[in-house]
Amino acid sequence: MAASPTSEDKKPTLGEVIESIGIGPAQFRAGLLGGGVWLADGAELLLIGSVADTLAREWHLSSFTKGFVVTIVYTGLMFGNITSGPAGARFGRREVVVLSFFGRIFVFSIFSSTSQSITDVLMIWRFIVGWSIGFGQPAWLAISAEITPAKYRIITGGLTQTLFALGELYSASLLMLDDPSLQKLDWRRVIALGAIPSAILFIFSALFLHQSPTFLQMKGRHADAVQVLESMRHDNSAPDISVDFRLQPQNAPQLGFIETFYRQSKVIMSNKLLVPTLVTMFTCFELNLAYYGCIYAFPQVLSDLVAEQLVRE
């Protein structure tokens, strides 16, 4: 004879509660705060390539060194992406996003803009800038997926990534106001101003961005997860939805950072997921090569065209 279900078994799962709450202002607020990592990325990455020529002339850099100044940023971005997942799983997705904004403010606006030698910029601050940029992206994507009903997840993730273009528009405005020809940019001032979105988003995300309820569930913090769900229910005007979800057994031991990274890598590199993983990696590589390559190349080409025009005149 089958055992009768307990009152706990009758409760909805966390995923079912998220589906019942639906999509609305709760996801919109999270998208502006956590998804703001894309806005800050667009603002900062466009400036990094745009000031390269001015930086090269001021410090008499070779073409290789000028390119490497930008390359080190994207190297840091790669390491930020790699470490974001395990860090988010251990310390919380929200904390990773907030730390990403915090790192950009001080490293990007203060240290990078006040550096006096190429060694400082090249080997230290630019790498940390890239790491800070890459650190927040996967954490936000995790939050977005974990607070959004399944059928809206791709749409929500895509819409927040359009904020990248808004960040680029902000930086383009700074460049136009400083020097439309990109020949005599005050690169220190422009870089400092480029960190303003990160400063604003750091303050508001630290105050108003909720932790992922899925993370709280994984850590056994049921009451905290319910509190987040209650806030989402209020924002989305769904007062009749019960947010008391089913407790999950917490038998798995807490893994360290390295163990978490190894475990996650083992899953995506398994026989079942190896081909989709490799195809996705190759596609992302090609897209990023073309897109970020253009972000770096276009300001250089524009600057050279303006210089040639001035010589002809």
Secondary structure, DSSP 8 states (H G I E B T S, - for coil): ------TTTTS--HHHHHHHH-SSHHHHHHHHHTTHHHHHHHHHHHHHHHTHHHHHHHHT--HHHHHHHHHHHHHHHHHHHHHHHHHHHHH-HHHHHHHHHHHIIIIIIIIHHH--SHHIIIIIIHHHHHHHHHHHHHHHHHHHHHHS-GGGHHHHHHHHHTHHHHHHHHHHHHHHHH-TTSSS--HHHHHHHHTHHHHHHHHHHHHH----HHHHHHTT-HHHHHHHHHHHHHHTT-TT-----------S----HHHHHHHHHHHHTSTTTHHHHHHHHHHHHHHHHHHHHHHHHHHHHHHHHHHHHHHH-
